[in-house]
Amino acid sequence: MQLGKIGVWTTFHAIGEGNAGEAAKLVEDLGFSVFWLGGSPRLRTARPLLESTSQLIVATGIVNVWQNEPAQLAAEHAALTEAFPGRLLLGIGIGHPEATSDYSRPLSTMREFLDGLDAAVEPVPKDERCLAALGPRMLELSAERSLGAIPYFVPVEHTRFAREQFGPSALLAPELACVLDTDSTRARHTARRYAETYLGLRNYTSNLLRFGFTEQDIADGGSDRLIDAVIPHGTVEQIAPTVRDHLDAGADHVCLQPLGAAGIPREDWIALAAALIG
């Protein structure tokens, strides 16, 4: 499974589930290597993305362990990989304490979930799964028990830390939201609307505090310094250096999520592909 350097990240909420096939075909035609389906999707919803393309890898970002049972998930994975071999990457995450009333013992729960995938009638291979990870222990687990990590809503400094944390061999594929808009006031407004959810979740805020940001940076929708570091804006030529900074810091792959467009972000995907893929 060759992920390449650049993929796109979106959700059915953003593009419309009925547009899944059209969106996936466009992503493949533009040369992106991976379609990251965010929003805690059910694995079966990846099928239309796979059916509409011939080589594109489809990855979940992320399947939530509280909403899935390992044996059933492994069976769904087996059915899809039989039909579309080498094209499905199972991204798995623990979610957030604010979103799940049963949330407890995240590291142990993730280990137990992975044990369940390994014990299934048709196990999910280690190199066909990856983990949402921010902190040191979950990063270590991602390298030990999966292909690697898919950090979300992180600055370049986290990418550098993660690579140092688990060495050269594990996959490191950070998500990077961006706003293709040269009006800084409007672009930051778009970015803050997106960031509002994450700045209210302590998994993300604790992580930002570890990498040089302050409570003042996090307050009131996020300081310009924080917003610009995590969600760059401007022309594709102005956004591209942040992508390259993540790659230079140790990322193998960057999952780009342009914000602000209604439906399929066709123009943004075209512009990003032209600048970053060629």
Salt bridges, closest charged atoms under 4 A:
GLU22 OE2 - ARG266 NH2 2.54
ASP29 OD2 - LYS25 NZ 2.91
GLU51 OE2 - ARG47 NH1 3.82
GLU98 OE2 - ARG202 NH1 3.84
GLU112 OE2 - ARG105 NH2 2.90
ASP115 OD1 - ARG145 NH2 2.92
ASP118 OD1 - ARG129 NH1 2.79
ASP118 OD2 - ARG145 NH2 2.91
GLU128 OE1 - HIS77 NE2 3.19
ASP181 OD2 - ARG186 NE 2.65
ASP217 OD2 - ARG225 NH2 2.67
ASP224 OD2 - ARG188 NH1 3.69
ASP224 OD1 - ARG192 NH2 2.64
ASP228 OD2 - ARG188 NH2 2.72
ASP228 OD1 - HIS233 ND1 3.63
ASP252 OD2 - ARG163 NH2 2.64
